[in-house]
Amino acid sequence: MDDTDSPLLVIVDAANVVGSVPDGWWRDRRGAAERLRDRLASDGLPGHSGAVEVVLVVEGAARGVEPVPGVRVESAPGSGDDHIVDLVARSGDRSRLVVTADRELRRRVTALGADVTGPRTVRP
């Protein structure tokens, strides 16, 4: 299977998505990332009927969140944004969708050919 036949690669900026709703996430960043992971595992990418590969990128206090079936979790060694850009750059010609509202990150990944969508795509 070549890259164009691969499932859509959905890379989720956990810090940005979790931080998009003031629901007390700052009291338990790791727990908030785990709740997002679990929602992604159960719901996938709402509105998308095709196959997806979901990667949740965590950083800071959320590092160490474990993967679950349907969601690969990557702990960024430094900046989550830099790690997301690296994932996009290494993903070849496959279709990529980055979930973030961060303007600078959006600019960086679209320059590499990725599509972007905002946090509402994966938030209830």
C-alpha positions in Angstrom: 0.0 0.0 0.0 1.5 3.4 -0.9 1.1 6.5 1.1 -2.0 7.7 -0.8 -3.9 4.5 0.2 -3.1 5.0 3.9 -5.8 6.0 6.4 -6.1 9.7 7.1 -3.4 10.7 9.7 -5.1 12.8 12.3 -2.6 14.5 14.6 -4.2 16.1 17.6 -2.5 19.0 19.5 -3.7 17.8 23.0 -2.6 20.9 24.9 -4.4 23.2 22.4 -7.6 21.1 22.3 -7.8 20.6 26.0 -7.1 24.3 26.6 -9.9 25.4 24.3 -12.6 24.9 26.9 -12.2 26.4 30.4 -13.4 23.4 32.3 -10.8 23.2 35.0 -8.3 21.1 32.9 -5.4 23.1 34.4 -5.9 21.3 37.7 -5.3 17.9 36.1 -3.5 18.2 32.8 -2.8 14.5 32.5 -6.4 13.6 33.4 -7.7 16.0 30.8 -5.4 14.5 28.1 -6.6 11.0 29.1 -10.2 12.1 28.7 -9.5 13.5 25.3 -7.6 10.3 24.3 -10.6 8.2 25.5 -13.1 10.4 23.5 -10.9 10.1 20.4 -10.8 6.3 20.9 -14.6 6.0 21.1 -15.6 8.7 18.6 -12.7 8.8 16.1 -13.0 11.8 13.8 -16.7 12.9 13.9 -18.0 13.4 10.4 -15.3 11.3 8.7 -16.5 7.9 7.5 -13.1 6.6 6.2 -10.3 5.0 8.1 -8.2 7.2 10.3 -5.0 6.8 12.3 -5.2 9.1 15.3 -2.0 10.4 17.0 -2.4 12.5 20.2 0.6 14.6 20.9 1.1 15.5 24.6 3.6 17.7 26.3 4.5 19.0 29.8 2.5 17.6 32.7 0.6 15.3 30.3 3.7 13.4 29.2 3.4 9.7 29.8 -0.3 9.3 28.9 -0.6 5.8 27.7 -1.9 4.8 24.3 -5.2 2.9 23.9 -6.6 0.9 21.0 -7.3 3.4 18.2 -5.2 6.2 19.6 -1.4 6.4 19.5 0.0 8.8 22.1 3.3 10.5 21.6 5.0 12.5 24.4 6.8 15.4 22.8 10.4 15.5 24.1 10.3 19.3 24.0 7.8 21.5 22.2 4.5 19.8 21.3 4.3 22.1 18.2 7.7 21.1 17.0 6.9 17.4 17.5 3.7 17.8 15.5 5.6 19.5 12.6 8.1 16.7 12.7 5.3 14.1 12.5 3.8 15.9 9.5 7.1 16.2 7.8 7.9 12.5 8.3 4.5 11.2 7.1 5.2 11.2 3.4 2.5 11.8 0.8 -0.4 10.5 2.9 -3.3 12.8 3.8 -2.8 14.6 7.1 -5.1 16.6 9.3 -3.8 18.5 12.3 -6.3 19.5 15.0 -5.3 22.8 16.6 -6.3 26.4 16.8 -2.6 27.6 17.2 -2.1 30.0 14.3 1.7 29.5 14.1 1.4 25.7 14.2 -1.4 25.9 11.5 1.0 28.0 9.3 3.9 25.6 9.8 1.9 22.4 9.0 0.0 23.8 6.0 3.4 24.8 4.5 4.1 21.1 4.6 0.9 20.1 2.9 -1.3 19.2 5.9 -4.9 20.2 6.3 -6.0 21.8 9.6 -9.1 22.0 11.6 -10.0 23.5 15.0 -10.6 21.9 18.4 -14.4 21.8 17.9 -13.9 19.0 15.5 -13.0 16.6 18.4 -14.6 18.4 21.4 -18.2 17.5 22.4 
